[in-house]
């Protein structure tokens, strides 16, 4: 803080400090220039902060001084967090080798400097994100494995494998929390089903069919199937209406 002339009776009590603290102001040149170290408030994010000088001080002759205001400064001491893990893949059923797009959303724009962000799903599969550059979202592909049969795509855990993940320039607060996000399963109807259906039974209601007679054929599967038609059947010595 620089005055037009040397001042006296100037102290921190003469200052309104925006979102932080100052060490005691001191002058090394007789009272014209005063310096102190500013420490911002923790876990805080704001712009347009200022330090305002009041009018309690005087010059050496006892004249009351005027007020003044610092340039505006931005504070960001808040580490980014993950706010949600979602998917923009259409709801429905998916089998082995098919893919699901998984999106991680952050509380603010972040940058990944080296390493990978790894999302481990309850299915046992993982999504590895290698690049994030000043963005509030990042996405990766989850490939469904042959043994993964659960319908739950919730994220069991999220971790940083090497490198650093921090909010975007000009700040660099490292991410410290990988928990507390809204989970993918809360808003998704994506079903993973890698179990092939089987035929439970094929039953001809009448085991002895004579001339001009018909019989009901009932085919039961282990689960609901689709794209099933008469073309899928080898019919012995007769004809079937459409299944």
Buried (B, 14 or more C-beta within 10 A) or exposed (E): BEBEEBBBEBEEEBBEBBBBEBEEBEBEEEBBEBEBEBEBBEEEBBEEBBBEBBEEBBBEEEEEBEEBEBEEBEBBBBBBBBBBBBBEBEEEEBBBEBEBBBBBBBBBBBBBBEEBBBBBBBBEBBBEBBEBEEBBEBBBEBEBBEEBBBBBBBBEEBEBEEEBBBBBEEBEBEBEEBEEBBBBBEEBEBBBBBEEEEEEEEEEEEEEEEEEEEEEBEBEEEEEEEEEEEEEEEEEEEEEEEE
